[in-house]
């Protein structure tokens, strides 16, 4: 791993990154964005030495045959065949390109777990208007002292040429998911060791407040509303979150409406290692989206880059002809519908600060260079033992230029249970609305009761 990290860092001129002694991005550095070396997002434009990672050519901007706007996504790479499949028998042969958590999955499920590895398709891209904002903002955006917020925030990727680990994490937190707002429906399913599960159906609305006219709080990054539609025992429960840019000046605020009690209450535990909504204790609040929220409880080290097999172009998981039971199996999702590719990732180590509290004492994040989406996370307990693996299965919504998770899967390597979040196969039509434009009045505590009754 160390060799590949050093080689990759040298290629982008960041070989001394471990010192974390860099200043803000200079105009000369920012000028490299979108040039022959770096993509407009800050990734290496070139492929790797052996050709297993190709050069970035702008992403998958053309619609695949048969796709109509408003319909479910059509897989642009449906004719690809696996190059090879990693199993428990040959996993050691590929361990250089697997995280410790991924390696542990082969030991935990030696008879059933597989990773089909496909040709690498660097499909991620953003609208051209975002590239201009990224280049413009690169020289002005900075961290607040301690890294628990950012100032002069202009673009969805505030640190395209990162100098510190926490900057990589902020790139993930603020990454582009639409210029204004989005609405989506999906299920979350806690899966027992025997494969049984009961799905919970969510509907979410989000507005990226810092980019929407009429934002009542200039420090607001996002407003987020999550409503449970099923099962009946949870129907009508609503979560509201106000997420901020500078979380030193103003931490996250959250409220819950309980439909059974018909009561709105503050929810300070919707953060850090507070229990994730309807997850049967399998995830924490900050596990959603592979990581979210304030980074102040960890020390963040930018280790460098490496090549890793990560879930990518996961269009088979979005097929409308599949049932949830086709995908969700005992121990892990059905490998027949998974796709892994070799990509370069930023590696960030998060270690719990002395005196801080969290059930994860250490986390290792592997962040896709092309999308700034966290792809893989290894979680360690207080004893330093590997505990959980989380993977984000990415797709590109090519009609709007949005790389986003298709599905998240969080595996408890001790209990054999896991959590799947994001599937929408049994929902009718295309479950994402990137034209959603809400009102800030819909994202207030006083509006929660009304939201629960819809």
CORCORJO-V755193 format. One record per residue. N is the residue number from 0. RES is the residue in one letter. PSI is psi in whole degrees, 0 to 359 (none if undefined). Layout:
# CORCORJO-V755193
n;res;psi
N;RES;PSI
N;RES;PSI
This chain:
# CORCORJO-V755193
n;res;psi
0;X;318
1;X;324
2;X;314
3;X;325
4;X;312
5;X;317
6;X;316
7;X;317
8;X;320
9;X;324
10;X;331
11;X;6
12;X;31
13;X;35
14;X;342
15;X;22
16;X;332
17;X;340
18;X;339
19;X;33
20;X;38
21;X;154
22;X;183
23;X;159
24;X;130
25;X;161
26;X;325
27;X;320
28;X;315
29;X;330
30;X;341
31;X;341
32;X;128
33;X;7
34;X;199
35;X;340
36;X;313
37;X;145
38;X;169
39;X;342
40;X;353
41;X;1
42;X;162
43;X;127
44;X;324
45;X;159
46;X;185
47;X;179
48;X;322
49;X;3
50;X;1
51;X;339
52;X;119
53;X;172
54;X;151
55;X;128
56;X;22
57;X;351
58;X;179
59;X;79
60;X;343
61;X;138
62;X;137
63;X;157
64;X;136
65;X;351
66;X;136
67;X;134
68;X;131
69;X;342
70;X;172
71;X;151
72;X;139
73;X;135
74;X;114
75;X;350
76;X;32
77;X;340
78;X;355
79;X;145
80;X;150
81;X;139
82;X;322
83;X;170
84;X;128
85;X;131
86;X;177
87;X;330
88;X;327
89;X;10
90;X;324
91;X;330
92;X;335
93;X;11
94;X;338
95;X;334
96;X;19
97;X;141
98;X;161
99;X;322
100;X;320
101;X;319
102;X;323
103;X;330
104;X;324
105;X;326
106;X;325
107;X;325
108;X;65
109;X;335
110;X;341
111;X;336
112;X;132
113;X;155
114;X;100
115;X;123
116;X;122
117;X;168
118;X;142
119;X;125
120;X;110
121;X;77
122;X;346
123;X;138
124;X;165
125;X;165
126;X;149
127;X;328
128;X;329
129;X;324
130;X;320
131;X;319
132;X;320
133;X;315
134;X;320
135;X;319
136;X;345
137;X;326
138;X;350
139;X;334
140;X;141
141;X;163
142;X;148
143;X;160
144;X;130
145;X;347
146;X;8
147;X;38
148;X;168
149;X;152
150;X;160
151;X;42
152;X;122
153;X;327
154;X;162
155;X;340
156;X;92
157;X;335
158;X;71
159;X;338
160;X;83
161;X;147
162;X;341
163;X;156
164;X;320
165;X;334
166;X;321
167;X;318
168;X;321
169;X;324
170;X;322
171;X;313
172;X;320
173;X;5
174;X;158
175;X;126
176;X;3
177;X;159
178;X;339
179;X;288
180;X;169
181;X;148
182;X;140
183;X;160
184;X;141
185;X;169
186;X;155
187;X;133
188;X;109
189;X;125
190;X;124
191;X;167
192;X;333
193;X;1
194;X;355
195;X;147
196;X;156
197;X;108
198;X;147
199;X;125
200;X;123
201;X;150
202;X;132
203;X;144
204;X;140
205;X;142
206;X;130
207;X;87
208;X;326
209;X;349
210;X;5
211;X;132
212;X;139
213;X;5
214;X;119
215;X;350
216;X;110
217;X;345
218;X;358
219;X;126
220;X;314
221;X;147
222;X;139
223;X;129
224;X;125
225;X;121
226;X;136
227;X;126
228;X;336
229;X;152
230;X;176
231;X;326
232;X;340
233;X;353
234;X;133
235;X;349
236;X;139
237;X;139
238;X;133
239;X;131
240;X;134
241;X;113
242;X;138
243;X;160
244;X;306
245;X;99
246;X;358
247;X;313
248;X;325
249;X;103
250;X;169
251;X;143
252;X;142
253;X;149
254;X;153
255;X;136
256;X;120
257;X;114
258;X;324
259;X;321
260;X;347
261;X;50
262;X;137
263;X;133
264;X;154
265;X;150
266;X;74
267;X;344
268;X;1
269;X;65
270;X;159
271;X;235
272;X;22
273;X;152
274;X;137
275;X;143
276;X;125
277;X;34
278;X;6
279;X;34
280;X;9
281;X;334
282;X;159
283;X;169
284;X;321
285;X;6
286;X;334
287;X;137
288;X;21
289;X;332
290;X;138
291;X;162
292;X;190
293;X;138
294;X;15
295;X;347
296;X;356
297;X;153
298;X;132
299;X;123
300;X;126
301;X;103
302;X;319
303;X;213
304;X;157
305;X;169
306;X;135
307;X;146
308;X;116
309;X;156
310;X;135
311;X;149
312;X;53
313;X;45
314;X;328
315;X;331
316;X;352
317;X;7
318;X;133
319;X;351
320;X;5
321;X;148
322;X;159
323;X;324
324;X;342
325;X;329
326;X;317
327;X;115
328;X;171
329;X;130
330;X;323
331;X;169
332;X;158
333;X;117
334;X;341
335;X;339
336;X;15
337;X;153
338;X;123
339;X;147
340;X;158
341;X;123
342;X;161
343;X;136
344;X;147
345;X;137
346;X;123
347;X;127
348;X;127
349;X;121
350;X;132
351;X;131
352;X;151
353;X;127
354;X;348
355;X;158
356;X;132
357;X;147
358;X;339
359;X;113
360;X;335
361;X;145
362;X;138
363;X;122
364;X;137
365;X;113
366;X;121
367;X;127
368;X;333
369;X;334
370;X;347
371;X;20
372;X;128
373;X;127
374;X;322
375;X;142
376;X;129
377;X;127
378;X;136
379;X;144
380;X;184
381;X;342
382;X;357
383;X;11
384;X;139
385;X;130
386;X;310
387;X;152
388;X;134
389;X;137
390;X;143
391;X;119
392;X;105
393;X;144
394;X;162
395;X;121
396;X;87
397;X;339
398;X;342
399;X;0
400;X;48
401;X;106
402;X;128
403;X;166
404;X;135
405;X;315
406;X;144
407;X;142
408;X;122
409;X;118
410;X;125
411;X;108
412;X;345
413;X;310
414;X;338
415;X;1
416;X;159
417;X;167
418;X;131
419;X;134
420;X;125
421;X;349
422;X;144
423;X;22
424;X;325
425;X;3
426;X;144
427;X;135
428;X;199
429;X;119
430;X;11
431;X;136
432;X;101
433;X;1
434;X;8
435;X;128
436;X;107
437;X;184
438;X;141
439;X;338
440;X;337
441;X;351
442;X;42
443;X;154
444;X;325
445;X;341
446;X;356
447;X;318
448;X;317
449;X;321
450;X;324
451;X;339
452;X;355
453;X;none
